[in-house]
């Protein structure tokens, strides 16, 4: 059995810096479920439901605020683990992905509050297109590095 490498400080800093890059969440998926205060929440389903609502009532807005607070707290906890705990590179990647997914959900939830229904869907489609372009540029850069 091969033992996986322990995360170095340089690698740790790279993961942490990645969480603070602009559009870091591109390609990240909102988790299907997330555990908040010991209860599994269908995060992807809730987010999609709210995005597609033509208008938000006060209960929806309160639900969004509570989700943002809980998800932000959980993401900070994961980020703290990533910054301090001894772990393997694989574990760090897993924590990074979980954190990025939660932060993606937080960003999407914040945008839901700011835009009315039709504009909201237009904004999400525009963001998806930006991510596709960013991903394509990343692949081109990667392929160029392979040729070197």
Residue frames as a rotation matrix with the C-alpha (Angstrom) as fourth column:
UNK 1
0.581 0.814 0.000 0.00
0.814 -0.581 0.000 0.00
0.000 0.000 -1.000 0.00
UNK 2
-0.384 -0.702 0.600 1.37
0.688 -0.651 -0.321 3.41
0.615 0.289 0.733 -0.98
UNK 3
-0.016 0.327 -0.945 1.21
0.869 -0.463 -0.175 6.08
-0.495 -0.824 -0.277 1.68
UNK 4
0.550 0.298 0.780 -0.04
0.700 -0.675 -0.236 9.40
0.456 0.675 -0.580 0.35
UNK 5
-0.506 -0.814 0.286 2.12
0.578 -0.565 -0.589 12.49
0.641 -0.133 0.756 0.79
UNK 6
0.034 0.415 -0.909 1.50
0.910 -0.390 -0.143 14.74
-0.414 -0.822 -0.391 3.77
UNK 7
0.745 0.364 0.559 0.41
0.577 -0.772 -0.266 18.25
0.335 0.521 -0.785 2.83
UNK 8
-0.387 -0.909 -0.153 3.33
0.911 -0.351 -0.218 20.71
0.144 -0.224 0.964 2.80
UNK 9
-0.154 0.284 -0.946 3.03
0.471 -0.821 -0.323 24.35
-0.869 -0.495 -0.008 3.86
UNK 10
-0.856 -0.198 -0.478 3.49
-0.297 -0.568 0.768 25.46
-0.423 0.799 0.427 0.26
UNK 11
-0.789 0.612 -0.045 0.65
0.361 0.522 0.773 23.17
0.497 0.594 -0.633 -0.89
UNK 12
-0.217 0.706 -0.674 -1.51
0.939 -0.039 -0.342 24.32
-0.268 -0.707 -0.655 2.03
UNK 13
-0.419 -0.010 -0.908 -1.02
0.065 -0.998 -0.020 27.97
-0.906 -0.067 0.418 1.06
UNK 14
-0.976 0.053 -0.209 -1.87
-0.213 -0.082 0.974 27.16
0.034 0.995 0.092 -2.55
UNK 15
-0.497 0.849 -0.178 -5.17
0.778 0.527 0.342 25.52
0.384 0.032 -0.923 -1.54
UNK 16
-0.079 0.464 -0.882 -6.06
0.782 -0.520 -0.343 28.44
-0.618 -0.717 -0.322 0.75
UNK 17
-0.692 -0.221 -0.688 -5.16
-0.181 -0.869 0.461 31.00
-0.699 0.443 0.561 -1.92
UNK 18
-0.935 0.343 0.092 -7.37
0.227 0.377 0.898 29.10
0.273 0.860 -0.431 -4.35
UNK 19
-0.195 0.910 -0.366 -10.40
0.980 0.165 -0.114 29.71
-0.043 -0.380 -0.924 -2.15
UNK 20
0.131 0.194 -0.972 -9.84
0.417 -0.901 -0.124 33.46
-0.900 -0.389 -0.199 -2.38
UNK 21
-0.895 -0.413 0.167 -9.31
0.290 -0.256 0.922 33.76
-0.338 0.874 0.349 -6.15
UNK 22
-0.324 0.786 -0.526 -11.87
-0.763 -0.546 -0.346 35.54
-0.559 0.289 0.777 -8.27
UNK 23
0.376 0.624 -0.685 -14.29
-0.893 0.440 -0.089 33.01
0.246 0.645 0.723 -9.83
UNK 24
-0.671 -0.674 0.309 -12.67
-0.738 0.646 -0.196 30.23
-0.068 -0.360 -0.931 -7.77
UNK 25
-0.254 0.683 0.685 -16.00
-0.368 0.587 -0.722 28.46
-0.895 -0.435 0.103 -7.70
UNK 26
0.219 0.322 -0.921 -16.19
-0.974 0.026 -0.223 27.94
-0.048 0.946 0.320 -11.47
UNK 27
-0.241 -0.246 -0.939 -16.59
-0.478 0.872 -0.106 24.26
0.844 0.423 -0.328 -12.09
UNK 28
-0.993 -0.044 0.109 -17.55
-0.117 0.416 -0.902 23.65
-0.005 -0.908 -0.418 -8.47
UNK 29
-0.346 0.910 -0.228 -20.91
0.145 0.293 0.945 22.06
0.927 0.294 -0.234 -7.88
UNK 30
-0.178 0.409 0.895 -23.27
-0.927 -0.374 -0.014 22.95
0.329 -0.832 0.446 -5.08
UNK 31
-0.970 -0.224 0.095 -23.37
-0.243 0.897 -0.368 19.87
-0.003 -0.380 -0.925 -2.83
UNK 32
-0.373 0.872 -0.316 -26.51
0.103 0.378 0.920 17.77
0.922 0.310 -0.231 -3.10
UNK 33
0.767 0.568 -0.299 -26.68
0.334 0.045 0.941 17.61
0.548 -0.822 -0.156 0.68
UNK 34
-0.365 -0.852 0.376 -24.84
-0.104 -0.364 -0.926 19.21
0.925 -0.377 0.044 3.56
UNK 35
0.108 0.344 -0.933 -24.95
0.873 0.416 0.255 18.52
0.475 -0.842 -0.256 7.28
UNK 36
-0.415 -0.128 0.901 -25.88
-0.197 -0.954 -0.226 21.59
0.888 -0.271 0.371 9.30
UNK 37
-0.393 0.186 0.901 -26.21
-0.913 -0.194 -0.358 21.28
0.108 -0.963 0.246 13.08
UNK 38
-0.761 -0.055 0.646 -26.54
-0.291 0.920 -0.264 17.50
-0.580 -0.389 -0.716 12.82
UNK 39
0.283 0.917 0.281 -29.27
0.080 0.269 -0.960 17.58
-0.956 0.294 0.003 10.18
UNK 40
-0.655 -0.466 0.595 -28.86
0.588 0.181 0.789 16.74
-0.475 0.866 0.155 6.48
UNK 41
0.131 0.627 -0.768 -30.13
-0.152 -0.753 -0.641 19.58
-0.980 0.201 -0.004 4.28
UNK 42
0.232 -0.013 0.973 -30.88
0.869 0.452 -0.201 19.06
-0.437 0.892 0.116 0.54
UNK 43
-0.144 -0.391 -0.909 -28.83
0.186 -0.913 0.363 22.13
-0.972 -0.116 0.205 -0.41
UNK 44
-0.963 -0.252 0.094 -28.83
0.127 -0.119 0.985 21.72
-0.237 0.960 0.146 -4.19
UNK 45
-0.378 0.906 0.192 -32.60
0.870 0.277 0.409 21.18
0.317 0.321 -0.892 -4.27
UNK 46
0.292 0.467 -0.835 -33.28
0.772 -0.630 -0.083 24.18
-0.565 -0.620 -0.545 -2.02
UNK 47
-0.466 -0.570 -0.677 -31.02
0.055 -0.782 0.621 26.45
-0.883 0.252 0.396 -4.05
UNK 48
-0.950 0.113 0.293 -32.55
0.307 0.135 0.942 25.37
0.067 0.984 -0.163 -7.36
UNK 49
-0.062 0.990 -0.125 -36.07
0.993 0.074 0.089 25.82
0.097 -0.119 -0.988 -6.00
UNK 50
0.258 0.122 -0.958 -35.29
0.518 -0.855 0.031 29.37
-0.815 -0.505 -0.284 -4.84
UNK 51
-0.770 -0.588 -0.246 -33.52
0.072 -0.464 0.883 30.31
-0.633 0.663 0.400 -8.09
UNK 52
-0.851 0.430 0.300 -36.59
0.429 0.242 0.870 29.34
0.302 0.870 -0.391 -10.09
UNK 53
-0.091 0.845 -0.527 -39.14
0.891 -0.168 -0.423 31.16
-0.445 -0.508 -0.738 -7.93
UNK 54
0.098 0.175 0.980 -40.67
0.764 -0.644 0.039 34.14
0.637 0.745 -0.197 -9.75
UNK 55
0.141 -0.080 0.987 -40.70
-0.447 -0.894 -0.008 36.14
0.883 -0.440 -0.162 -6.50
UNK 56
-0.575 -0.440 -0.690 -39.55
0.433 0.552 -0.713 35.65
0.694 -0.709 -0.127 -2.94
UNK 57
0.613 0.754 0.236 -41.73
0.102 -0.372 0.923 36.05
0.783 -0.542 -0.305 0.14
UNK 58
0.377 -0.461 0.803 -40.47
-0.849 -0.520 0.099 36.95
0.371 -0.719 -0.587 3.62
UNK 59
0.764 -0.065 0.641 -40.17
-0.327 0.819 0.472 33.28
-0.556 -0.570 0.605 4.63
UNK 60
0.824 -0.494 0.278 -37.99
0.523 0.473 -0.709 32.59
0.219 0.730 0.648 1.58
UNK 61
0.427 -0.669 0.608 -35.77
-0.260 -0.735 -0.626 35.55
0.866 0.109 -0.488 2.42
UNK 62
0.486 -0.203 0.850 -35.41
-0.867 0.010 0.498 34.36
-0.109 -0.979 -0.171 6.02
UNK 63
0.891 -0.127 0.436 -34.58
0.132 0.991 0.019 30.85
-0.435 0.040 0.900 4.78
UNK 64
0.674 -0.665 0.321 -31.92
0.347 -0.099 -0.933 32.29
0.652 0.740 0.165 2.48
UNK 65
0.358 -0.541 0.761 -30.37
-0.702 -0.693 -0.163 34.33
0.616 -0.476 -0.628 5.31
UNK 66
0.635 -0.079 0.768 -30.24
-0.618 0.544 0.567 31.31
-0.463 -0.835 0.297 7.62
UNK 67
0.891 -0.318 0.324 -28.68
0.437 0.793 -0.425 29.17
-0.122 0.520 0.845 4.89
UNK 68
0.552 -0.712 0.434 -26.07
-0.016 -0.530 -0.848 31.83
0.834 0.461 -0.304 4.14
UNK 69
0.373 -0.388 0.843 -25.11
-0.901 -0.367 0.230 32.10
0.220 -0.846 -0.486 7.82
UNK 70
0.710 -0.034 0.703 -24.94
-0.331 0.865 0.376 28.34
-0.621 -0.500 0.604 8.38
UNK 71
0.864 -0.382 0.329 -23.05
0.496 0.533 -0.686 27.61
0.087 0.755 0.649 5.15
UNK 72
0.512 -0.697 0.503 -20.59
-0.325 -0.698 -0.638 30.46
0.795 0.163 -0.584 5.74
UNK 73
0.449 -0.296 0.843 -19.88
-0.874 0.048 0.483 29.13
-0.184 -0.954 -0.237 9.23
UNK 74
0.792 -0.114 0.600 -19.32
0.099 0.993 0.058 25.61
-0.603 0.014 0.798 7.91
UNK 75
0.793 -0.518 0.322 -17.07
0.354 -0.039 -0.935 26.90
0.496 0.855 0.153 5.10
UNK 76
0.424 -0.643 0.637 -14.97
-0.730 -0.659 -0.179 28.88
0.536 -0.389 -0.750 7.62
UNK 77
0.581 -0.159 0.798 -14.64
-0.578 0.609 0.543 25.72
-0.573 -0.777 0.262 9.71
UNK 78
0.845 -0.261 0.467 -13.41
0.477 0.762 -0.437 23.74
-0.242 0.592 0.769 6.67
UNK 79
0.663 -0.615 0.426 -11.04
-0.001 -0.570 -0.822 26.56
0.748 0.544 -0.379 5.72
UNK 80
0.461 -0.475 0.749 -9.63
-0.887 -0.282 0.367 26.58
0.037 -0.834 -0.551 9.26
UNK 81
0.714 -0.175 0.678 -9.07
-0.045 0.955 0.294 22.81
-0.698 -0.241 0.674 9.06
UNK 82
0.824 -0.381 0.419 -7.34
0.516 0.201 -0.832 23.26
0.232 0.903 0.362 5.72
UNK 83
0.546 -0.599 0.586 -5.12
-0.327 -0.796 -0.509 25.94
0.771 0.086 -0.630 7.21
UNK 84
0.148 -0.463 0.874 -4.13
-0.980 -0.189 0.066 24.15
0.135 -0.866 -0.482 10.41
UNK 85
0.687 0.227 0.690 -4.72
-0.473 0.861 0.188 20.39
-0.551 -0.456 0.699 10.46
UNK 86
-0.567 -0.824 -0.006 -2.14
-0.630 0.429 0.647 17.80
-0.530 0.370 -0.763 9.47
UNK 87
0.519 0.776 0.357 -3.52
-0.228 0.528 -0.818 15.91
-0.824 0.344 0.451 6.47
UNK 88
-0.296 -0.547 0.783 -2.67
0.652 0.483 0.584 14.29
-0.698 0.683 0.214 3.18
UNK 89
-0.921 -0.052 -0.386 -2.81
-0.240 -0.705 0.667 16.12
-0.307 0.707 0.637 -0.14
UNK 90
-0.713 0.694 -0.099 -5.89
0.343 0.468 0.814 14.03
0.612 0.547 -0.572 -1.04
UNK 91
-0.117 0.657 -0.745 -7.65
0.985 -0.018 -0.171 15.03
-0.126 -0.754 -0.645 2.16
UNK 92
-0.550 -0.161 -0.819 -6.78
0.213 -0.976 0.048 18.68
-0.807 -0.148 0.571 1.50
UNK 93
-0.974 0.207 -0.094 -8.22
-0.138 -0.209 0.968 18.45
0.181 0.956 0.232 -2.02
UNK 94
-0.398 0.867 -0.300 -11.41
0.748 0.496 0.441 16.92
0.531 -0.049 -0.846 -0.63
UNK 95
-0.087 0.324 -0.942 -11.77
0.827 -0.503 -0.250 19.69
-0.555 -0.801 -0.224 1.98
UNK 96
-0.837 -0.247 -0.488 -11.01
-0.049 -0.854 0.517 22.33
-0.545 0.457 0.703 -0.66
UNK 97
-0.844 0.536 0.028 -13.75
0.143 0.175 0.974 20.95
0.517 0.826 -0.224 -2.92
UNK 98
-0.124 0.815 -0.567 -16.27
0.971 0.217 0.100 20.83
0.205 -0.538 -0.818 -0.07
UNK 99
-0.278 -0.061 -0.959 -15.43
0.541 -0.834 -0.104 24.39
-0.793 -0.548 0.265 0.94
UNK 100
-0.964 -0.112 -0.241 -15.62
-0.132 -0.586 0.799 25.66
-0.231 0.802 0.550 -2.64
UNK 101
-0.600 0.800 -0.015 -19.02
0.516 0.402 0.756 23.99
0.611 0.446 -0.654 -3.10
UNK 102
0.030 0.593 -0.804 -20.34
0.976 -0.191 -0.105 25.62
-0.215 -0.782 -0.585 0.06
UNK 103
-0.491 -0.284 -0.824 -18.98
0.212 -0.956 0.203 29.03
-0.845 -0.075 0.529 -0.95
UNK 104
-0.967 0.224 0.118 -20.54
0.099 -0.094 0.991 28.59
0.233 0.970 0.069 -4.39
UNK 105
-0.183 0.951 -0.249 -23.89
0.877 0.273 0.396 27.98
0.445 -0.146 -0.884 -2.70
UNK 106
-0.075 0.098 -0.992 -23.42
0.737 -0.665 -0.122 31.06
-0.672 -0.740 -0.022 -0.49
UNK 107
-0.857 -0.305 -0.415 -22.68
-0.028 -0.778 0.628 33.23
-0.514 0.550 0.658 -3.53
UNK 108
-0.775 0.621 0.116 -25.68
0.311 0.215 0.926 31.87
0.550 0.754 -0.359 -5.42
UNK 109
-0.023 0.796 -0.605 -27.97
0.993 0.087 0.077 32.40
0.114 -0.599 -0.793 -2.43
UNK 110
-0.371 -0.171 -0.913 -26.79
0.428 -0.904 -0.004 36.00
-0.825 -0.392 0.408 -2.04
UNK 111
-0.987 -0.023 -0.162 -27.56
-0.133 -0.467 0.874 36.65
-0.096 0.884 0.457 -5.71
UNK 112
-0.505 0.863 -0.035 -31.03
0.758 0.462 0.460 35.12
0.413 0.206 -0.887 -5.36
UNK 113
0.017 0.508 -0.861 -31.98
0.854 -0.455 -0.251 37.86
-0.519 -0.732 -0.441 -2.91
UNK 114
-0.509 -0.391 -0.767 -30.69
0.114 -0.914 0.390 40.64
-0.853 0.111 0.510 -5.14
UNK 115
-0.912 0.084 -0.402 -32.44
-0.410 -0.239 0.880 39.82
-0.022 0.967 0.253 -8.42
UNK 116
0.074 0.984 0.164 -36.09
-0.810 0.155 -0.566 39.18
-0.582 -0.091 0.808 -9.40
UNK 117
0.407 0.218 0.887 -36.97
-0.052 0.975 -0.215 35.78
-0.912 0.041 0.408 -10.92
UNK 118
0.945 -0.010 0.328 -36.36
0.321 0.236 -0.917 36.23
-0.068 0.972 0.226 -14.70
UNK 119
0.628 -0.762 0.157 -33.23
-0.633 -0.618 -0.467 38.35
0.453 0.194 -0.870 -14.17
UNK 120
0.304 -0.467 0.830 -31.97
-0.741 0.432 0.514 35.74
-0.599 -0.771 -0.214 -11.70
UNK 121
0.634 -0.027 0.773 -32.06
0.317 0.921 -0.227 32.95
-0.705 0.389 0.592 -14.31
UNK 122
0.917 -0.334 0.217 -30.38
0.081 -0.377 -0.923 35.20
0.390 0.864 -0.319 -16.88
UNK 123
0.449 -0.770 0.453 -27.59
-0.886 -0.448 0.116 35.96
0.114 -0.453 -0.884 -14.37
UNK 124
0.319 -0.313 0.895 -27.05
-0.395 0.814 0.426 32.26
-0.862 -0.489 0.136 -13.60
UNK 125
0.835 -0.015 0.551 -26.86
0.475 0.527 -0.705 31.41
-0.280 0.850 0.447 -17.31
UNK 126
0.791 -0.571 0.221 -24.31
-0.325 -0.697 -0.639 34.22
0.518 0.434 -0.737 -17.80
UNK 127
0.305 -0.680 0.666 -22.20
-0.896 0.030 0.442 32.94
-0.321 -0.732 -0.601 -14.89
UNK 128
0.551 -0.059 0.832 -22.30
0.092 0.996 0.009 29.41
-0.829 0.071 0.554 -16.32
UNK 129
0.924 -0.214 0.317 -21.03
0.313 -0.049 -0.948 30.74
0.218 0.976 0.021 -19.65
UNK 130
0.556 -0.755 0.347 -18.15
-0.768 -0.627 -0.134 32.58
0.319 -0.192 -0.928 -17.90
UNK 131
0.305 -0.416 0.857 -17.20
-0.588 0.625 0.513 29.37
-0.749 -0.661 -0.054 -16.14
UNK 132
0.794 0.026 0.607 -17.19
0.386 0.750 -0.537 27.47
-0.469 0.661 0.586 -19.43
UNK 133
0.821 -0.524 0.225 -14.85
-0.100 -0.520 -0.848 30.03
0.562 0.674 -0.480 -20.98
UNK 134
0.355 -0.703 0.617 -12.58
-0.935 -0.251 0.252 29.96
-0.022 -0.666 -0.746 -17.91
UNK 135
0.480 -0.128 0.868 -12.50
-0.194 0.949 0.247 26.14
-0.855 -0.287 0.431 -17.99
UNK 136
0.916 -0.124 0.383 -11.63
0.402 0.317 -0.859 26.14
-0.015 0.940 0.340 -21.71
UNK 137
0.629 -0.721 0.289 -8.78
-0.532 -0.671 -0.516 28.61
0.566 0.171 -0.806 -21.15
UNK 138
0.337 -0.471 0.815 -7.52
-0.815 0.286 0.503 26.42
-0.470 -0.834 -0.288 -18.32
UNK 139
0.686 -0.033 0.726 -7.46
0.230 0.958 -0.174 23.37
-0.690 0.286 0.665 -20.59
UNK 140
0.889 -0.387 0.245 -5.61
0.154 -0.252 -0.956 25.27
0.432 0.887 -0.164 -23.33
UNK 141
0.418 -0.753 0.508 -3.01
-0.867 -0.498 -0.025 26.40
0.272 -0.430 -0.861 -20.78
UNK 142
0.416 -0.206 0.886 -2.68
-0.492 0.768 0.410 22.86
-0.765 -0.606 0.219 -19.45
UNK 143
0.851 -0.053 0.523 -2.19
0.420 0.666 -0.616 21.42
-0.316 0.744 0.589 -22.94
UNK 144
0.752 -0.618 0.231 0.42
-0.262 -0.602 -0.754 24.08
0.605 0.507 -0.614 -23.72
UNK 145
0.309 -0.635 0.708 2.31
-0.932 -0.053 0.358 23.11
-0.190 -0.770 -0.609 -20.56
UNK 146
0.612 -0.034 0.790 2.26
-0.035 0.997 0.070 19.47
-0.790 -0.071 0.609 -21.66
UNK 147
0.928 -0.235 0.288 3.82
0.317 0.091 -0.944 20.39
0.196 0.968 0.159 -24.99
UNK 148
0.655 -0.698 0.290 6.73
-0.693 -0.707 -0.139 22.19
0.302 -0.110 -0.947 -23.29
